[in-house]
Structure formats: structure tokens, C-alpha cells
Amino acid sequence: MKDKQYPEIVSAIVLTVVAVLLVNPFHLWMPNMAHMAILAAVVVAFGVFAVFVLRERVGDEREDVHRMFAGRVAYLSGALVLIVAIVVESIAGSLDPWLVVALLAMVIGKVGAHIYSARYR
């Protein structure tokens, strides 16, 4: 594994931990100021992860470049929609856990595919 992948992995782990805290599965705190602080932390953690997605380098062939760029835009668009939905539902007081699960599946799938590609390609 390359050293360049560690910041991406760490940012994905931080995003996962903060998102789990946002869902509050063990009901450790009341949904008040702490909930809003964790909500802000999720947005910031996603922003950090998005920086690593945008920094990715692509291959030399023109078609691969277009395909990879389209994949990145699609990934970030889907994740942005999920973040907005999480924020809106959290403010409304009824966060659907499936939104968080979908976002985490995208993040973990992205990191897993990147690690697999770097190791076996």
C-alpha cells in the first residue's frame, strides 16, 4: 500500500465514526447542541474526504480520463445529495439511518476499490 493512501483511509475512518455518532445508535445524548456539533463534524469530515477524491490521478488515455472524471463527479454528486438529506432530516428531527448507511457504503466502497486497484493493478 502506498503512503499516499493513508490520509484517504484515515479521513474515511473519521467520517465513518462521526456518522455513526450522528445516528446515535445507543442514545447516549439528547439531540441538542451536541447533535448539531456532530452534524457539523460530518460535513467537515466529508469535505476532507472529498479533497482526497478530487486529488486522484488518472491514467494516460483520453477515454479513461473522461470516464474517471465522470465517475468522480457522479460519486461526489450522490454523496452531496446524501449529506444534504442528512442535514435536512437531522434539523427536522427525524434522521433516517439508511441515509447514513448509504453514505458510508459509498465512502467505504470508494476506499476499498482504490486500495484493491492500487494493490492488484
Secondary structure, 3 states (H helix, E strand, C coil): CCCCHHHHHHHHHHHHHHHHHHHCCCCCCCCCHHHHHHHHHHHHHHHHHHHHHHCCCCCCCHHHHHHHHHHHHHHHHHHHHHHHHHHHHHHHCCCCHHHHHHHHHHHHHHHHHHHHHHHHC
